[in-house]
Amino acid sequence: MRKTKQTGKTHLRIAGMGLVLLLTACSPQYENHGYVPPQDQLEQVVVGSDTKESVAQKIGVPTVSGVLSDDSYYYVKMRKRALGFMAPKEIEREVVTVSFNEAGVVSNVERFGLERGQVVPLSRRVTTSPVADNTFLRQLLGNLGRFSPSAFGS
């Protein structure tokens, strides 16, 4: 009878260790990628006076610069969570965009986040523009009389 009690305890210990291993194997694993400068460093960038070189010195070299034109710096940070055998899921994304005008001077600093799969502006610093704020419909209707028949190949 003593052997059965001892055997039962051994089985219970093995089952307990197996449960602990199973639970630790299912704990989430996090991966961090990229770099976004902290807010206090971004506040050092002065819209209208800093250049590409001074921005790189103040907050670091960007993760990505403009694809088609070299008029913006993009700082990207992403965090993924993997749980057990499931595919990793992106849980956090932050993008900071520093835009430059034709002269290479900072014209805008924006911070974007990922909320429910949508890119959402978190903060924005923009210089004033002399261009009037026309809606798409106003621009479309304003161009109605500007077409010439020769432009359509007649």
C-alpha positions as CSV (number, residue, x, y, z in Angstrom):
1,M,0.0,0.0,0.0
2,R,2.9,2.3,0.6
3,K,4.1,1.8,-2.9
4,T,0.8,3.1,-4.4
5,K,0.9,6.3,-2.2
6,Q,4.5,6.9,-3.3
7,T,3.7,6.2,-6.9
8,G,0.7,8.5,-6.7
9,K,2.8,11.4,-5.4
10,T,5.4,10.8,-8.1
11,H,2.7,11.0,-10.8
12,L,1.3,14.1,-9.2
13,R,4.8,15.8,-9.2
14,I,5.4,14.8,-12.8
15,A,1.9,16.2,-13.8
16,G,2.7,19.4,-11.8
17,M,6.0,19.9,-13.6
18,G,4.4,19.2,-16.9
19,L,1.7,21.9,-16.2
20,V,4.4,24.4,-15.2
21,L,6.3,23.7,-18.4
22,L,3.2,24.0,-20.5
23,L,2.2,27.3,-18.9
24,T,5.7,28.8,-19.3
25,A,5.8,27.7,-22.9
26,C,2.6,29.7,-23.5
27,S,3.8,33.0,-22.0
28,P,4.0,35.8,-24.5
29,Q,7.2,36.7,-26.2
30,Y,7.8,40.3,-27.3
31,E,9.9,41.6,-30.1
32,N,10.9,45.3,-30.5
33,H,12.1,46.7,-33.8
34,G,13.1,50.2,-34.9
35,Y,13.7,53.5,-33.1
36,V,11.6,56.6,-32.4
37,P,13.2,59.6,-30.6
38,P,11.7,60.5,-27.3
39,Q,9.4,63.6,-27.1
40,D,12.0,65.8,-25.3
41,Q,14.5,65.2,-28.2
42,L,11.7,66.0,-30.8
43,E,11.0,69.2,-29.0
44,Q,14.6,70.3,-29.8
45,V,13.8,70.2,-33.5
46,V,12.8,73.8,-34.5
47,V,10.3,74.0,-37.5
48,G,11.5,76.6,-40.0
49,S,15.2,76.7,-38.9
50,D,16.7,73.2,-38.5
51,T,18.1,71.4,-41.5
52,K,18.6,67.7,-42.4
53,E,22.1,67.7,-40.9
54,S,21.0,69.4,-37.6
55,V,18.0,67.0,-37.3
56,A,20.3,64.0,-37.7
57,Q,22.7,65.4,-35.0
58,K,19.8,66.2,-32.6
59,I,17.7,63.1,-32.8
60,G,19.7,60.6,-34.8
61,V,19.8,59.1,-38.3
62,P,16.3,58.1,-39.5
63,T,15.2,54.6,-40.0
64,V,14.0,55.5,-43.5
65,S,14.1,58.6,-45.7
66,G,11.7,59.5,-48.5
67,V,11.3,56.8,-51.1
68,L,10.5,58.8,-54.2
69,S,12.1,62.1,-53.1
70,D,14.4,62.8,-50.2
71,D,12.1,65.3,-48.5
72,S,11.2,63.5,-45.3
73,Y,12.8,61.5,-42.5
74,Y,10.8,58.6,-41.0
75,Y,11.5,57.1,-37.6
76,V,9.6,53.8,-37.1
77,K,9.2,51.7,-34.0
78,M,7.2,48.5,-33.8
79,R,6.4,45.9,-31.1
80,K,5.1,42.4,-31.8
81,R,3.7,39.7,-29.5
82,A,4.0,36.0,-30.1
83,L,1.9,33.6,-28.0
84,G,2.8,29.9,-28.2
85,F,2.4,28.4,-31.6
86,M,0.3,31.4,-33.0
87,A,1.7,33.8,-35.5
88,P,3.2,37.0,-34.1
89,K,0.8,40.0,-33.9
90,E,1.7,43.6,-34.1
91,I,0.5,45.3,-31.0
92,E,2.1,48.7,-31.2
93,R,3.5,50.9,-34.0
94,E,4.8,54.5,-33.9
95,V,6.0,56.6,-36.8
96,V,7.6,60.1,-36.5
97,T,7.8,62.0,-39.8
98,V,10.1,65.0,-40.1
99,S,9.3,66.8,-43.4
100,F,11.6,69.2,-45.2
101,N,10.9,71.9,-47.8
102,E,12.8,72.4,-51.1
103,A,15.6,74.2,-49.2
104,G,16.2,71.3,-46.8
105,V,14.7,73.1,-43.8
106,V,12.2,71.4,-41.4
107,S,8.6,72.2,-42.4
108,N,6.7,69.7,-40.3
109,V,7.1,67.2,-37.4
110,E,4.3,64.6,-37.0
111,R,3.8,61.5,-34.8
112,F,1.5,58.7,-35.8
113,G,0.3,55.6,-34.0
114,L,-1.5,52.4,-34.9
115,E,-5.0,52.2,-33.3
116,R,-7.2,49.3,-34.3
117,G,-5.3,48.9,-37.5
118,Q,-5.7,52.5,-38.5
119,V,-2.9,55.1,-38.7
120,V,-3.8,57.9,-36.3
121,P,-2.0,61.2,-36.0
122,L,-0.8,61.6,-32.3
123,S,0.8,65.0,-32.6
124,R,1.6,67.5,-35.4
125,R,3.6,70.6,-35.7
126,V,3.0,72.4,-39.0
127,T,4.2,75.8,-40.3
128,T,1.5,78.1,-41.7
129,S,1.0,77.9,-45.5
130,P,-0.1,80.8,-47.7
131,V,-2.3,78.3,-49.7
132,A,-6.1,78.7,-49.2
133,D,-7.8,75.7,-47.6
134,N,-9.9,74.5,-50.5
135,T,-11.8,71.3,-50.3
136,F,-11.6,68.7,-53.0
137,L,-15.1,69.5,-54.3
138,R,-14.3,73.3,-54.4
139,Q,-11.1,72.5,-56.4
140,L,-13.0,70.2,-58.8
141,L,-15.8,72.8,-59.5
142,G,-13.2,75.5,-59.8
143,N,-11.5,73.6,-62.7
144,L,-14.7,73.0,-64.7
145,G,-14.2,76.0,-67.0
146,R,-10.4,75.5,-67.5
147,F,-10.5,72.6,-69.9
148,S,-9.8,73.1,-73.6
149,P,-11.1,70.8,-76.3
150,S,-7.6,70.4,-77.8
151,A,-6.4,68.7,-74.6
152,F,-8.7,65.7,-75.3
153,G,-7.2,65.0,-78.8
154,S,-9.9,66.6,-80.9
